[in-house]
Amino acid sequence: MISKQSPVGSGFGAATTAAQVLAGRNLSGITAIVTGGHSGLGRETTRALASAGAQVIVGARDVQAARANIHDIPNTEVERLDLSDQASVRDFSQRFLARDRHVDILIGSAGLMACPETRVGPAWEAQFATNHLGHYALVNLLWPALKGGARVVVVSSAGHHQSAVRWHDVQFNQGYDKWLAYGQSKTANALFAVHLDRLGQRDGVRAFSLHPGKIFTPLQRHLTQQEMIAAGWLDAHGNPADPTFKTVEQGAATQVWAATSPRLAGMGGLYCEDCDIAGVDESDPPSFAGVRAYAADPEQAARLWALSAGLTGIDAFPAS
């Protein structure tokens, strides 16, 4: 699996926008689910897919606010979905399955970053629970609607370079570090795509993960201005200072590319960035470009799947 982590020469790059990825494409008849599809990168992803003709179902915690945010985007609808609440994930999935509708694209764009220590459900660390376990449960519960041909795209991050899965203390019961917790959750996103792809191929489902780039969005809501100045993202006056940051339109491009590109036909389980497959980063210290080997490792991916199934009690592939 790791050996397949090499660019395909997509013709796109870091400056490509989601609209450019879909230029000339007709997605009429396509049904897509985008978690967090009303805000930040998710909103731009929704806009790009819907503008190309897809019907987009947005999963959001606050339905009223989400509807207000995407009221000007055609071909969209909003359903309540709180990924930190497994009961909400079940409710969303049951409502969708009752419609007897196939899902062609599922993009897991919602997430938390570097939040204060928070516990949800049975004392789960919130970033792992929301970013990974929520999407894990959603995909498994929606499996009857995904079977028969779909792409599942999970938004990871270069933040995964900060931490592999901490098997000795996944829930950070031995001391919380918000950046290590974020990094672990993003590694989990990448590993989830690896194992989902292995399991889903026989049913025509392929999975990908990706780093969208650095973008100013509501994802930074838990960071202070001083933290972002110290990181070099903002100058002393609070203005953007890092030229490597992308626009929201550019940031949404890689997830749209991973969800729709014909260049990825017959492929899966791969980590992407800048609208292409990423290479493997084995530098020390990490370069924060490409994918770390531990986030593309099939054995780690299978171990995470088993852990996730045990925690949630959900597994569409009980014999896996």
C-alpha positions in Angstrom: 0.0 0.0 0.0 2.8 2.4 0.9 4.6 1.7 -2.3 1.6 3.1 -4.2 2.0 6.5 -2.5 3.5 8.4 -5.4 2.1 11.3 -7.6 0.3 10.5 -10.8 0.8 13.9 -12.4 -2.7 15.1 -12.2 -2.1 18.4 -13.9 -3.3 20.3 -10.9 -1.4 21.7 -8.0 -1.4 23.7 -4.8 -3.0 26.8 -6.4 -5.8 24.8 -8.1 -9.3 25.6 -6.9 -12.3 23.2 -6.4 -14.1 24.9 -9.3 -11.1 24.3 -11.6 -11.0 20.6 -10.6 -14.6 20.2 -11.8 -14.4 22.5 -14.9 -16.4 20.9 -17.7 -17.6 18.1 -15.4 -21.3 17.2 -15.2 -22.2 15.5 -11.9 -26.0 15.4 -12.5 -27.5 12.3 -10.9 -24.7 12.1 -8.3 -25.6 12.1 -4.6 -23.0 13.4 -2.2 -22.9 13.6 1.6 -20.5 16.2 3.0 -20.1 16.4 6.8 -19.5 20.0 7.9 -20.6 21.0 4.4 -21.9 24.4 5.5 -18.6 25.9 6.8 -15.0 26.5 5.7 -13.7 24.0 3.3 -16.9 22.0 3.6 -19.0 24.8 2.3 -16.7 25.4 -0.7 -16.8 21.6 -1.4 -20.6 21.7 -1.3 -20.6 24.7 -3.6 -18.3 23.1 -6.1 -20.1 19.7 -6.2 -23.6 21.3 -6.3 -22.5 23.8 -9.0 -21.5 20.8 -11.2 -24.9 19.3 -10.8 -24.6 16.9 -7.8 -27.2 16.7 -5.1 -25.4 17.5 -1.8 -26.6 16.5 1.6 -24.9 18.5 4.3 -24.5 17.0 7.8 -24.4 19.7 10.5 -24.9 20.0 14.2 -26.9 23.2 13.9 -29.4 22.7 11.1 -30.8 26.3 11.1 -27.3 27.9 11.0 -26.2 25.5 8.2 -29.2 26.3 6.1 -28.5 30.0 6.4 -24.9 29.4 5.4 -25.7 27.5 2.2 -29.1 29.1 1.3 -27.6 30.4 -1.9 -26.2 27.1 -3.1 -28.6 25.1 -5.3 -29.1 21.3 -5.1 -28.4 21.2 -1.3 -30.2 20.0 1.8 -29.2 19.9 5.4 -29.7 17.1 8.0 -28.7 17.1 11.6 -25.5 15.3 12.4 -23.3 15.7 15.4 -20.2 13.5 14.9 -19.3 13.7 18.6 -22.6 12.0 19.5 -22.9 8.4 18.3 -26.7 8.5 18.8 -26.8 11.5 16.4 -24.8 9.5 13.9 -27.2 6.6 14.1 -30.2 8.9 13.7 -28.7 10.5 10.6 -27.9 7.2 9.1 -31.3 5.7 9.8 -33.1 8.7 8.3 -30.9 8.5 5.2 -31.3 4.7 4.7 -35.1 5.0 5.0 -35.0 7.1 1.8 -33.6 4.1 -0.1 -31.0 6.3 -1.9 -27.5 5.4 -3.1 -24.5 7.5 -2.0 -22.0 8.1 -4.7 -19.6 10.4 -2.7 -19.1 10.8 1.0 -16.7 13.4 2.2 -15.8 13.6 5.9 -14.9 17.3 6.1 -16.1 18.2 9.6 -13.7 18.2 12.5 -12.1 19.7 15.6 -8.6 21.1 15.9 -6.5 21.7 19.1 -9.5 22.2 21.3 -9.3 22.3 25.1 -9.5 18.9 26.8 -13.1 17.7 26.3 -14.7 14.4 26.9 -17.7 13.1 24.9 -19.7 9.8 25.0 -18.1 7.3 27.4 -15.2 9.7 28.3 -13.7 9.6 24.8 -11.2 12.4 23.9 -13.2 14.8 21.7 -10.9 15.1 18.7 -10.5 11.4 18.3 -14.2 10.8 18.9 -15.3 13.5 16.5 -12.7 13.4 13.7 -12.3 9.7 13.6 -14.9 7.7 15.5 -17.8 9.8 14.2 -16.8 9.3 10.6 -16.0 5.6 11.2 -19.5 5.0 12.6 -21.1 7.1 9.8 -19.5 5.1 7.0 -20.2 1.8 8.6 -23.9 2.6 9.3 -24.4 4.0 5.8 -22.7 1.0 4.2 -25.9 -0.4 2.5 -26.2 3.0 0.7 -22.5 3.1 -0.3 -22.2 -0.4 -1.7 -22.2 -0.8 -5.4 -19.8 2.1 -6.2 -18.8 5.1 -4.1 -15.9 7.1 -3.1 -15.3 7.9 0.6 -12.9 10.8 1.2 -11.7 11.7 4.7 -10.1 15.0 5.4 -6.9 14.3 7.3 -4.1 16.8 7.7 -0.3 17.3 7.7 -1.0 17.5 11.4 -0.8 13.7 11.4 3.0 14.2 11.4 2.7 15.2 15.0 1.6 11.8 16.3 1.0 8.2 15.4 -1.9 6.4 17.1 -1.0 6.4 20.8 -1.9 2.7 21.5 -0.9 3.0 25.1 -3.2 6.0 25.8 -5.6 6.7 22.9 -8.0 8.7 25.1 -5.2 10.8 26.7 -6.1 9.7 30.2 -2.4 10.1 31.2 -2.2 13.8 30.3 -3.7 15.9 27.6 -1.8 17.7 24.8 -4.2 19.3 22.3 -1.7 19.1 19.3 -0.8 15.5 19.9 -4.5 14.7 20.2 -5.2 16.5 16.9 -2.3 14.7 15.3 -3.5 11.3 16.4 -7.0 12.0 15.1 -5.6 12.9 11.7 -3.4 9.8 11.6 -6.6 7.9 12.4 -8.4 9.5 9.5 -5.6 8.4 7.1 -5.5 4.8 8.5 -9.3 4.6 8.3 -9.2 5.2 4.6 -6.5 2.6 4.2 -8.5 -0.2 5.8 -11.9 0.9 4.5 -10.5 0.7 1.0 -9.2 -2.8 1.6 -12.6 -3.9 2.9 -14.7 -2.0 0.4 -13.1 -2.9 -2.9 -15.3 -6.0 -3.3 -18.4 -3.8 -3.1 -17.0 -1.1 -5.5 -16.2 1.4 -2.7 -12.8 3.1 -2.7 -11.4 5.4 0.0 -8.9 8.2 0.2 -7.6 10.7 2.8 -5.9 14.0 2.2 -4.2 17.1 3.5 -6.1 20.2 2.2 -3.3 22.6 3.0 -3.2 25.4 5.5 -6.2 27.6 5.3 -7.8 30.2 7.6 -11.3 28.8 8.4 -13.4 28.3 11.5 -11.2 25.3 12.3 -8.9 27.7 14.1 -11.6 28.8 16.5 -9.9 27.2 19.5 -6.6 29.1 18.9 -5.8 32.5 20.2 -4.3 35.2 18.1 -1.1 35.0 20.1 -0.8 31.3 19.3 -1.2 32.0 15.6 1.3 34.8 15.8 3.8 32.5 17.5 3.3 29.9 14.8 4.1 32.5 12.1 0.6 32.4 10.6 -0.2 36.0 11.6 2.0 39.0 12.0 2.2 41.2 15.1 -0.9 43.1 13.9 -3.0 40.0 13.3 -2.7 40.0 9.6 -1.9 36.8 7.5 1.9 36.3 7.4 2.4 32.9 6.0 2.5 32.9 2.1 1.9 29.1 2.0 -1.6 29.5 3.3 -4.3 28.7 0.6 -7.6 30.3 -0.1 -10.7 28.4 0.9 -11.3 27.7 -2.8 -7.8 26.2 -3.1 -8.1 24.3 0.2 -11.3 22.5 -1.0 -9.7 21.4 -4.2 -7.9 18.2 -3.1 -11.0 16.7 -1.4 -13.1 17.5 -4.5 -10.3 16.0 -6.7 -10.1 12.8 -4.6 -13.9 12.4 -4.7 -14.3 12.9 -8.4 -11.1 12.5 -10.4 -11.1 9.8 -13.2 -7.3 9.6 -12.6 -8.0 7.7 -9.4 -10.2 5.0 -11.0 -9.1 1.6 -9.8 -7.0 3.1 -6.9 -7.6 3.7 -3.3 -6.4 3.7 0.3 -4.1 6.6 -0.5 -3.3 9.9 1.0 -3.4 13.0 -1.2 -2.3 16.6 -1.2 -2.2 19.4 -3.7 -4.6 17.5 -6.0 -2.4 14.6 -6.4 -1.3 11.4 -4.5 1.3 12.3 -1.9 4.7 10.8 -1.4 5.9 9.2 1.8 7.8 11.4 4.2 10.5 9.6 6.2 12.5 12.6 7.2 13.6 13.3 10.8 12.3 15.6 12.0 9.1 15.3 9.9 8.8 17.7 7.0 5.0 18.0 7.3 4.8 17.2 3.5 3.6 13.9 2.3 2.4 11.0 4.5 4.2 9.4 7.3 4.7 5.7 6.9 2.8 4.9 10.1 -0.3 6.7 8.7 -0.3 4.5 5.6 0.5 1.2 7.3 -2.0 -1.6 6.6 -1.3 -3.4 9.9 -1.8 -0.2 11.9 -5.0 0.5 9.9 -6.4 -3.0 10.7 -5.6 -2.5 14.4 -7.3 0.9 14.4 -10.4 -0.6 12.7 -10.6 -3.3 15.4 -10.3 -0.7 18.2 -12.9 1.5 16.6 -15.3 -1.4 16.2 -14.8 -2.3 19.9 -15.4 1.3 21.1 -18.5 2.0 19.0 -20.0 -1.5 18.7 -20.4 -0.8 15.0 -18.8 -2.8 12.2 -20.2 -3.4 8.7 -17.6 -6.1 8.2 -17.7 -8.2 11.3 -15.5 -10.9 9.7 -12.8 -8.4 8.8 
